[in-house]
Amino acid sequence: MVEKTVEAATLETIAAQLGQIEQRLGGIERTMREIRQLVGPFAVPMSADELLVQTIHSVKYFVPIRDMVMTPQLIVYRQWEAELSALLPVFCPPGSVFVDVGANFGYFTCLLAARMGRVPGSRVIAVEPNPDMFRLLETNISINWSIAPVRLERVAVAAKAGERMLHVPAARAANGSLAAAAAGEGQIRSFAVQAVPLDDLLRDEPRVDLMKVDVEGFEPEVFRGAVETLARPGLRVICEWSQQQLRQAGFDPMEVPAVLRANGFHLFDAERYRVAGKASALDDATMSGTPYLNLLALRPE
């Protein structure tokens, strides 16, 4: 019998080890599927219009039953935007001040308020003009106990103060916009709302550590009225950036990154930042070829 060469024996050993790894990965995959079945879906009807859900982060929410954007995700996966749900608390530890512009029914408001808890200095400012979502926002704050204090502002944010029309798709409550075109097609409900500049809202706040801006294409107007806010030291910004929504709303999509960079921020893909670590900052060429991003704006340390 011819003895096996060292190389052949080594290859057999590697093959055996790879087989063991494959089996273990298969076992992990099965375990994850079983865990997934245990944690979701979960929802309880509370009325003809609302469901009660509890996320994997142990935060409870009343959500609109007819919403086809966030509600299905919360029922099945029991969270919304998993990477942002993990990233935002990193930049907003207990004792921080978080500003949620476009709070909707309060997903991130309640998540961060719960994570910060009653630690002194912890504070959330939640801004939401949609009267239906504002009512749910108030309810969701009340049913989650031991959370940081939340200041509620039932207004829209724009470059100048005044009355504006908010347009809300019937099946996409999360996509309400001050631009009818950005709100999309289908059945639309419109509300007259008061708009104020962000600088006016935050002028008496001594500090802001993290700000999330998600206003369905009207982000440029938010930043036009936030000259003082963007100059605050220590500020970090998370901003939805959709080229389609921005164009439909009548804006140049590159205005947002230009304003943030002019204030000393470097821009990153927020969805990848936590996984990839301190990756390279985004440039205009990369952004112009990307339809959608959640932008993370950080100043160099």
Secondary structure, DSSP 8 states (H G I E B T S, - for coil): -----HHHHHHHHHHHHHHHHHHHHHHHHHHHHHHHHHH----EE-SSSEEEEE-TTS-EEEEETT-SSHHHHHHHTSSSSHHHHHHHHHTS-TT-EEEEET-TTTHHHHHHHHHHTT-TT-EEEEE---HHHHHHHHHHHHHS-S---EEEE-SEE-SS-EEEEEEEETT-GGG-BSSHHHH-SSSEEEEEEEEE-HHHHHTT-S---EEEE--TT-HHHHHHT-HHHHTSTT-EEEEEEEHHHHHHTT--TTHHHHHHHHTT-EEEEHHHHHHH-S-----HHHHHT-SEEEEEEE---
